[in-house]
Amino acid sequence: MYVVVAFDISSEKVRGKIRRYLRRLGLSMVNRSVYAGVGGYKTASLISDMAKRNLEEGDNLYIVVIRDSEYESSVNCSKGDCRKLSERKYEVL
């Protein structure tokens, strides 16, 4: 299973704390506010608990747990090129 986390957090201090925590859990940055990596409901629960303690009014954090086959079937697009992740030659670290 994979965990995808997306967030919209106003405070740079809180964003940094969330990013460091996600990296400690083994998730990699996909975008400045999106992280993904191998994990399941336990990982999602750990992230949720940490977010509850640190998010401020107006902040949002989304956690999505995805089966391997669904993640590998998702589409990644860059300028002029869209492919399934399973067709790409890189992996989430």
N, C-alpha and C positions, 0 to 999 in steps of 0.2 A: 504494500500500500504506500501511497504518497500523501504528503500533507502540503497544501498550498496555503500560504498566509499572505493576505493583502491588508495594508493598513493606511489610514489617513490620520496622522497624529500631528498636532500643531507644535508641540514643544520639541526642540532639537534634543534636549536632554533625555526625554522619554523615548524618542525615536531611537537614539543611540543605545539606550538600555535594552529596548526590544530587539534591535538588530543584533547586538552582542549575544543575547539570550538565544535567538534563533540559530545563530552560527554555532553556539555551544551544543545545541541539539542536533547539529549536523545538516541544517538546511542551508542552501546556497541562494545568493541573491540572483533573482531573475531580472529584476528592475529595482530601482531605488526603494520602492515600497511594496515589493512582492518577493517572497521567498518560497522555495520549494525544496523538498527532499524526501527521502525515505522515512516513513513513520506511519503511525496508525492512530487509533482513538486515544491511546495512552499519551502519545505526543501531543495530540490536540488538547487533551485535558490539562497537561502541564502548561501549555501556552495560554490556555484560557485562564488558569489560576494566576499566572504571572500578569496577564493583561488586566485582570480585575483589580490587582493591587496597584497598578501603575498608570492606567489610563485616566485622563482628565476629562472634564465636561466637554462634549463636542467631538471627542476622539472616537474613531471607529477602527476595529480590527476584525477581519473575517478569516475564518479557518475552514478549509474544505479538505475532507479526507476522500481520496480517490483510489479506486482499485488500480493495480498495475496496468491492466489491459486498457482501461479508460484513459489513463495518463499517457500511455504510449500511443494511443489513437488520437490524442489532441493535436491540433494544428498549430504550428509555429510559423509566423510570417515575418519576413524581412523585406526590404525594398525589392519588389519584383519577384519574390520567391516565397511560396507557401508550401510546407511539407508537414507530414505527420512527424511527431517527435521520434517515432521508431525508425524513420528514414534518415534522420540526422546522424552525423558521425560524432556526436558528443554526448556526454551523460551528465546528469546532475551530480555534483560533488558533495 
